[in-house]
Structure formats: C-alpha cells, structure tokens
Amino acid sequence: MIGPESLEVGTWGADAVDGLDAAPNEPVLLRTRMSCFNGNGLDAMLRSLAITDVIVAGVWTNMAVEHTVRDAADFGYRPHLVSDATSSINDEWHQAAVNYALRNIAELTTTADVIARTRTA
C-alpha cells in the first residue's frame, strides 16, 4: 500500500507525469494542505484570470481530491472531476468519493471528454 510519504516533494510520487511538465512560463503551485485552495494563492490567481471552472484530477480521491472539489464549489467555482484521472488507496474508497460524496458537487467527466473539449475551445 502506498502511503502519504510517497507524495513528498522530491519523491517519485510528487514528480510530474512524463509529458505534463510545466512550461517555463507556467506557474507551479505546491499543495501543502488537503485542498489545493488553501495555503498557496490558487484562488487569487484564478480570480485574477476570471476563471470560473476548474478541472480536478489527482491522487487520494477520497481525501485531497475531495477537499479540493468541495473547496472549489465553496469558493464559487464550477468543479469538473476527471473520474478516470483520480485514484485512492483502493477502488472502494475511490468509488465512494466519485459515486457518492462528489456526485452532487462536481460535474463528473473523463479524460477523453476533457481533451475533446479543450481541443474545440
């Protein structure tokens, strides 16, 4: 079982996925709390860019991802949860978050849908 220590900065679990590294001009914010909206200025950055929708993917669907989706909604954003681009310690916890806890908070989407929408935008 993979634990939270595998997500520490400098470990393989915290590295960007090959091909998804930030471009030199892109901001990189580190998540230091359960939610991406706490402790790093993400909300201020998104508001300054007039962003209304956020796409959420990541690890620990039932913890960090869920906290981020809930905070996004509470901050007034429209969260889109990429259900096939999230994971948890086991499938039961992942499915509980996706199919119960977050179903009424986020628009559920897939990686293929996100790619298709961003290509037409």
C-alpha positions in Angstrom: 0.0 0.0 0.0 1.3 3.5 -0.9 1.2 5.9 2.0 1.3 9.7 2.1 5.1 9.7 2.3 5.2 8.7 -1.3 3.8 12.1 -2.2 6.5 14.2 -0.6 8.3 16.8 -2.8 11.4 15.2 -4.2 9.9 11.6 -4.4 8.7 9.8 -7.5 5.1 10.2 -6.3 5.3 14.0 -6.4 7.0 14.3 -9.8 5.1 15.4 -12.8 3.8 12.8 -15.2 6.1 12.5 -18.2 4.9 14.9 -20.8 2.9 17.0 -18.3 5.8 19.1 -17.0 5.0 22.8 -16.6 6.2 25.1 -19.4 8.8 27.7 -18.4 6.1 30.4 -18.4 3.5 28.4 -16.4 3.0 28.9 -12.7 3.6 26.0 -10.4 1.8 25.9 -7.0 2.6 23.3 -4.4 -0.3 21.7 -2.5 0.7 21.9 1.2 -2.8 21.3 2.6 -5.6 18.8 1.9 -7.2 21.2 -0.6 -5.4 22.9 -3.4 -7.3 26.1 -2.5 -5.5 26.5 0.9 -2.1 27.9 1.6 -0.8 28.7 -1.9 -2.7 31.6 -3.6 -4.6 29.4 -6.1 -7.9 31.2 -5.5 -6.4 34.7 -6.0 -4.6 33.5 -9.2 -7.8 32.0 -10.7 -9.9 35.1 -9.8 -7.3 37.4 -11.4 -7.7 35.4 -14.6 -11.5 35.4 -14.4 -11.6 31.5 -14.3 -15.0 30.1 -13.4 -14.5 26.3 -14.0 -11.8 24.1 -12.6 -10.8 20.7 -13.7 -9.7 18.4 -10.8 -7.6 15.3 -11.1 -5.1 13.7 -8.8 -4.4 11.2 -6.1 -6.4 10.3 -2.9 -9.8 10.8 -4.5 -11.5 10.5 -1.1 -9.1 13.0 0.6 -7.2 15.6 -1.3 -9.2 15.5 -4.4 -12.5 15.6 -2.5 -11.3 18.5 -0.3 -10.3 20.4 -3.5 -13.6 19.8 -5.2 -15.6 20.8 -2.2 -13.5 24.0 -1.7 -13.8 24.9 -5.4 -17.5 24.7 -5.1 -17.5 26.7 -1.8 -15.3 29.4 -3.4 -17.8 29.7 -6.2 -16.1 27.7 -9.0 -17.7 25.0 -11.1 -15.6 21.9 -10.4 -15.2 19.2 -13.0 -13.9 15.9 -11.6 -12.0 13.8 -14.0 -13.1 10.4 -12.6 -10.6 8.3 -14.6 -7.7 10.6 -13.7 -8.0 10.2 -9.9 -7.1 7.4 -7.6 -7.1 6.3 -4.0 -5.6 3.7 -1.8 -8.2 1.2 -3.0 -11.1 1.2 -5.5 -13.8 1.1 -2.8 -12.7 4.5 -1.4 -12.3 5.9 -4.9 -15.7 4.8 -6.0 -17.3 6.1 -2.7 -15.9 9.5 -3.3 -16.8 9.6 -7.0 -20.2 8.0 -6.9 -21.5 9.3 -3.6 -19.6 12.1 -1.9 -18.9 14.2 -5.0 -21.7 13.3 -7.4 -23.8 16.3 -6.5 -20.9 18.8 -6.1 -18.9 18.3 -9.3 -19.6 17.6 -12.9 -18.2 14.2 -13.5 -16.1 13.9 -16.7 -13.4 11.7 -18.2 -10.0 12.4 -19.6 -11.3 11.8 -23.1 -14.1 14.4 -22.6 -11.6 17.0 -21.2 -9.3 16.5 -24.1 -12.1 16.8 -26.6 -13.5 20.0 -25.0 -10.1 21.6 -24.8 -9.3 20.9 -28.5 -12.5 22.6 -29.5 -12.2 25.6 -27.2 
